[in-house]
Structures are given as structure tokens and as C-alpha cells.
Amino acid sequence: MGFEGLELRSLIRKSGELELSLVKVKIPEPAPDEVIVRIEGAPINPSDLGLLIGAADMSTAKSSGSGDSVVVTATVPEQLMRAMSGRLDDSMPVGNEGAGVVVAAGSSSRAQSMMGKMVAMIGGAMYAQYRCIKAADCMVLPDGTTAAEGASCFVNPLTSLGMTETMRREGHTALVHTAAASNLGQMLNKICIKDGIGLVNIVRSAEQADILRKIGATHICDSTSATFMEDLTQALIATGATLAFDAIGGGKLAGQILTCMEIAANKTAKVYSRYGSTVHKQVYIYGSLDTRPTEITRNFGMTWGVGGWLLFPFLQKIGPADAQKLRERVAAELKTTFSSHYTQIVSLPETLQLSNIAIYAKRATGEKFLINPNKT
């Protein structure tokens, strides 16, 4: 028996208009190494919003139709259309990861072993009721795990583990993380506490700081505080952190982190150098919560770097064997270190309600949505 179901699509037209809609798709019969999963949970991560709404100005969003026939449109500012050139007039499925029950399987032993099991998946097109996917891209979840518990198995857990793994591989001993009260940031704190790694958390409000204190975070700096630069420097001296992962991207924060790292390094320098400290200071930008240009004021010597960091290139770099070790840790600590918390669970049509879009498009800490495509 064939499967068909709804799938959420994002389309940016050459005319400069975003269109979000639901389409009914037929699911192909699984190949020997594939399974069909009935999706019951898929998170809306910041990385998903980059594809879902692109560069559209969601304050211009309008809705027509209802139920499964709802269509949302919004204007893409003309100056941002060039950045969207690679996807124009291409109706694209959305959703990096999800979880659900295997309802059909190909003939291979690996695929057959997953029949009827709750699995987590990564591979795109997860905002859909059914997904045909390679068994190798699925992870069987421990008995008793719900789709909501397993839906965020990959992006946030592997990103947070990737940060500590990058730290070790590049010779650093402690970390700085921005937007630190997010689901990902909370996971990173739990990892660092468990593994004995120094972590400096940068937040943007007292409320966010409280979230982290409750889970045991030690070093928390509020970027809106008048004493932020001094607070950050003292935390860097205490931890020795010389590597930062920045989810903000735009504005002055990346440069401020490098400045404070240089001040911290010079506190223990034995010899003055007009070229600055010889301690390598590195900031990796992995998000764009602030879409403005990144501002760098070079007052931190010559031994530094700013670059981009993404999960999937990192996993390719370390190879399948080491990537599998990270996945195994996620599975073992799914309900503790890597647990996720959602403020709302919505159906596919509810995902396209303007009131919900207004919330999740803000990318605000503490407002994480989970889509259950088969919610009735």
C-alpha cells in the first residue's frame, strides 16, 4: 500500500515574494536500504528558518485559505534578493531533522530491523507527514522514547558536541558561547559540566542568566550590562578560554570577545610584544541571529582568527567513525544532557498561522516550536 501525505514547501519567486504552502505528495516505495517514517516530531531550529522564510520580511506576511489549503505570502526586500538567487522559483521542502515510527521498510536487513521502531532522522524535508529516507540516516531510539524527545537528536546535540570536539582538536582548553541560554546552549553547559570543561556563557538578559544558573552554569556575562567587557575579561582569565562560538554573527560581539581574550592573555604574559600576545584567539560564527555586518575593531594583536563553522562540514571532516561516536553519546544521554524543551507543539497548518510565525520567526530564546505533522 502506498503512502501519501502533506509536506510544507517554501518558494521564493523571482518577483520577490515568499510563498509558504502545504502540498500533498506521494511517497515512493522504499529501496532496499530505505525506510518510510511517519513523522511525529520535527523542531523549528534557526537553521530551518533560513530555508523556511529566507530573507523575507515577515512583518509583511499575509495569509489566505484555511486548513490544509492555507498559503502565506511575504515580501523579500529587493536588496536581499541577490542572496536568494540560488533558490528562486524552486519549491523547497523544509526541516532538517525529525522523529517518528517506521511504517514500511526496504528489503535490507538494516532497514527491516527498524520496522515499527521509533527513529530519529536527519536529511531534510522533515516538515511532512511521511518521509522516505535511507536507513543509514536514521537512529533507532531507546525503548520508551517519544517522538518529541527524539526529534532534536541531531542538530543541537551534535553541534554542541562538535564545539567541544573542535576545541580539543584545535588545542584549546575552554570555550565561550553566545546566545547561551538557548536549547543548544543549555546542552553545551551540561556537556561542559560533565566533562570538566570551562565555559563562558554570553546572554542578553537577566532572565536568560537565570536559566543557566538553574542548571549549574558558573560563568555568565550579560552583553547588555554596563560592566560586560570587564565581566567577560574576568571570566576569560578564570577559564583560560581562547575559542568562541558565536550564534549572533552581526554587530560588535565577535570583536569584543577577541578584545577581551587579548586582555586576558596579556594578564599572564611574561614579555611585551608590540604585535600583541602570541596566544591564538579564535571566534567561529555559526549563526546569524543579528543579520547586520560583523564589526571587527583590530585591537587584539595579530594572533587571531574569525571564521565560519557549520555542523555538517565538521562531521564530514572528522569522518563517519568519529561522527558515530558522537551519535552514540547523544543516544545514551538523550533524556538528560541532550533533552530539549518546547513551548508549543503545532500541526502543519498551525505552523503557517500568522500568530505562530510571528513568534518563531523572532528566533527568541525560550520560544522553541515542535511540529507534529500528524497532529490531528
C-alpha positions, 0 to 999 in steps of 0.5 A: 500500500502506498503512502501519501501525505502533506509536506510544507514547501517554501518558494521564493519567486523571482518577483520577490515574494515568499510563498509558504504552502502545504502540498500533498505528495506521494511517497515512493516505495522504499529501496532496499536500504530505505525506510518510510517514517511517519513523522511525529516530531520535527523542531523549528531550529534557526537553521530551518528558518533560513530555508523556511522564510529566507530573507523575507520580511515577515512583518509583511506576511499575509495569509489566505485559505484555511486548513490544509489549503492555507498559503502565506505570502511575504515580501523579500526586500529587493536588496536581499534578493541577490542572496536568494538567487540560488533558490528562486522559483524552486519549491523547497521542502523544509526541516532538517531533522525529525522523529517518528515510527517506521511504517514500511521498510526496504528489503535490507536487513538494516532497514527491516530491523527498524520496522515499527521502531521509533527513529530519529532522522536527519536529511531534510524535508522533515516538515511532512507527514511521511518521509522516505529516507535511507536507513543509514540516516536514521537512529533507532531510539531507546525503548520508551522514547517519544517522538518529541524527545527524539526529534532534536537528536541531531542538530543541537546535540551534535553541534554542541558536541562538535564545539567541544570536539573542535576545541580539543582538536584545535588545542584549546582548553575552554570555550565561550558561547553566545546566545547561551541560554538557548536549547543548544546552549543549555546542552553545551553547559551540561556537556561542559559540566560533565566533562570538566570543561570551562565555559563562558556563557554570553546572554542578553538578559537577566532572565536568560542568566537565570536559566543557566544558573538553574542548571549549574552554569558558573560563568555568565556575562550579560552583553547588555550590562554596563560592566560586560567587557570587564565581566567577560575579561574576568571570566576569560582569565578564570577559564583560560578560554581562547575559542568562541562560538558565536550564534549572533554573527552581526554587530560588535560581539565577535570583536569584543570577545577577541578584545577581551581574550587579548586582555586576558592573555596579556594578564599572564604574559611574561614579555611585551610584544608590540604585535600583541600576545602570541596566544591564538584567539579564535571566534567561529560564527555559526549563526546569524541571529543579528543579520547586520555586518560583523564589526571587527575593531583590530585591537587584539594583536595579530594572533587571531582568527574569525571564521565560519563553522557549520555542523555538517562540514565538521562531521564530514571532516572528522569522518563517519567513525568519529561522527558515530561516536558522537551519535552514540553519546547523544543516544545514551544521554538523550533524556538528560544532557541532550533533552530539549524543551518546547513551548508549543507543539503545532500541526502543519497548518498551525505552523503557517498561522500568522500568530505562530510565525510571528513568534518563531520567526523572532528566533527568541530564546525560550520560544522553541516550536515542535511540529507534529505533522500528524497532529490531528 
